[in-house]
Amino acid sequence: MEQTMEENGVERPERRKHANLRALFDDVVRHVEPFFKEGGGLNGSRTDFWMVRTISDAYPQLSNEEAHVLAKAATRYYLERK
C-alpha cells in the first residue's frame, strides 16, 4: 500500500482504493460537466446512467465498476461546489 505524507510530516496510508483512476479524474469532470450545468438535467431523470455511459464511451478500457467510481466522484465534486 502506498504511503502519503501529511503536512506535519507524519506518514499515513493512501485511502483511495482506485488510485489509478486519479489521473483520469480531471478529464472525466470535463466530460460530465454538461450534466451539472443549470438546465443540464434530463427532464428530471436521473443522470447517473448517462454519466457512466459517457465515461465508458470516452474510456473504453475502463470496467463498468471503474466508470461508476468516476461518476460518483464527479458527482461529489460538483455537489461540493454548488
C-alpha positions in Angstrom: 0.0 0.0 0.0 1.3 3.4 -0.9 2.1 6.0 1.8 1.4 9.7 1.7 2.9 12.5 3.8 0.7 14.9 5.8 1.7 18.5 6.4 3.1 17.6 9.8 5.5 15.0 8.3 3.5 12.0 9.5 3.1 9.2 7.0 -0.4 7.8 6.5 -1.7 5.1 4.2 -3.3 6.1 0.9 -7.1 5.9 1.4 -8.1 5.7 -2.2 -9.0 2.2 -3.4 -8.7 3.2 -7.1 -5.7 5.4 -7.2 -5.1 4.5 -10.8 -8.3 6.4 -11.7 -7.0 9.7 -10.3 -5.1 10.5 -13.4 -8.3 10.4 -15.4 -10.5 12.4 -12.9 -9.9 15.9 -14.2 -10.7 14.9 -17.8 -13.8 13.0 -16.6 -15.0 16.0 -14.8 -14.9 18.0 -18.1 -16.7 15.2 -19.9 -19.6 15.1 -17.5 -19.8 18.9 -16.8 -22.9 19.3 -19.0 -24.9 17.1 -16.6 -24.3 19.6 -13.8 -24.8 22.9 -15.6 -28.0 24.8 -14.9 -30.7 23.3 -17.1 -28.4 20.4 -18.0 -30.7 17.7 -16.5 -32.6 15.2 -18.5 -36.2 16.4 -17.8 -35.9 15.3 -14.1 -34.5 11.9 -15.0 -31.5 10.5 -13.1 -28.3 11.3 -15.0 -26.1 8.7 -13.4 -26.7 6.1 -16.1 -25.8 8.7 -18.8 -22.7 9.8 -16.9 -21.4 6.3 -16.7 -22.2 5.8 -20.4 -20.4 9.0 -21.2 -17.3 7.9 -19.2 -17.4 4.4 -20.7 -17.6 5.8 -24.2 -14.6 8.1 -23.6 -12.6 5.4 -21.8 -13.5 2.0 -23.2 -10.6 0.4 -21.3 -12.4 1.0 -18.0 -14.6 -1.6 -16.4 -18.2 -0.8 -15.5 -17.2 -0.5 -11.8 -14.4 1.9 -12.6 -16.8 4.1 -14.7 -19.2 4.1 -11.7 -16.5 5.1 -9.3 -15.5 8.0 -11.5 -19.2 9.1 -12.0 -19.8 9.1 -8.2 -16.6 11.1 -7.6 -17.5 13.6 -10.3 -21.0 14.0 -8.7 -19.4 14.6 -5.3 -17.0 17.2 -7.0 -19.9 19.1 -8.5 -22.2 18.9 -5.5 -19.5 20.3 -3.2 -19.1 23.3 -5.5 -22.8 24.2 -5.6 
